[in-house]
Amino acid sequence: MTSLYFSQAFNWNVTSEFVKRNTATLKSLGFTYFNIKGIATLLGDHQGNHVVYPVLEDLCLGYYSSFNDCHPLIPDNVAFFPVLNKLTFRAKSPVAGYYLFKGNETTLKHLVIDPHVAVVDQLERFGIFDEKTFPNLKDIEVSKNASGFIPIESISSIPDTVYKHVRKSVCYLIPIPIPLAHLKEIVSGAQFMSTTHLHMKNSSVSLSDIVVLLDSLPGVKEVTSYFGGLGTEFNGVPYKQITGMLSEKYTKLNSEFKSWNVLNDVDMRLQELEDLVVSATALSAVCPSFSGYDAKVPLHVQLDDTRMMLARNGHI
């Protein structure tokens, strides 16, 4: 058996015995819920024998029911996961032991954590963010929960707790279910996090909004959001003039931006579609890598299609 994932409550003693019988072949192991005593049963027994997972590459420790000081049965000097490649660690409280990271300093590449100050500070004390200690850890994902949402109150704390230590790492996913009234907070947090993919699943982003985002976040490659129209800056402006306005204000807005994933409902009106087409065409003039937008439901339109539609309606 190479993969096991436990998504419900279970008897730790029974589960751990089953898991330990498969340690020689397990490459992926995950728990939606865990507690520190439960983890201790996976790593040893009351006689002091240790259990090593020699080929485990992916370990997911979900939300815990209780997480206190490190269980005395878990020593810090044993390499329990010597080839671990990815660790998903959903703790809200510090883990008192180094046992998750012992022996995998050169193999760990991907770390998924919650934006909790105490946990991040302790990981920093362990040297997890030190490039000399963990030279291959280049991909750090910060997300709030299973849905990936980060609350607005956490955004301001993330830069000071994570990215002051991880200058070269990339937090590539920031799903934020908040209105764009908090646009400044989003930009501030994302700037520190070297964001490349910005997901705002409950927000409507207008052409005016996305211009602000791209101007402030030159590394963003992809935005996912609902479409919020042309925005205050371009409302009432003839379509033909919008591209010129953008080109005049921003010679090259963002050299990395490639795709706008637009979430919309099936009742999207023709006027909204035309505004979206105009927005995509205008963005292509100032974002050299922009290839178009993907309207998830029910449309998929690329730039060639948008230009044809505009030309047919006399807009360009």
Secondary structure, 3 states (H helix, E strand, C coil): CCEEEECCCCCHHHHHHHHHCCCCCCCEEEEEEEEHHHHHHHHECCCCCECCCCCCCEEEEEEEEECCCCCCCCCCCCCCCCCCCEEEECCCCCCCCCCCCCCCCCCCCEEEECCCHHHHHHHHHCCCCCCCCCCCCCEEEECCCCCCCCCHHHHCHHHHHHHCCCCCCECCCEECCCCHHHHHHHHHHHHHCCCCEEEEEEEEECHHHHHHHHHHCCCCCEEEEEECCCCCCCCCCCHHHHHHHHHHHCCCCCCCCCEEEEECCCCCCHHHHHHHHHHHHHHHHHCCCCCEEEECCCCCEEHHHHHHHHHHCCCC
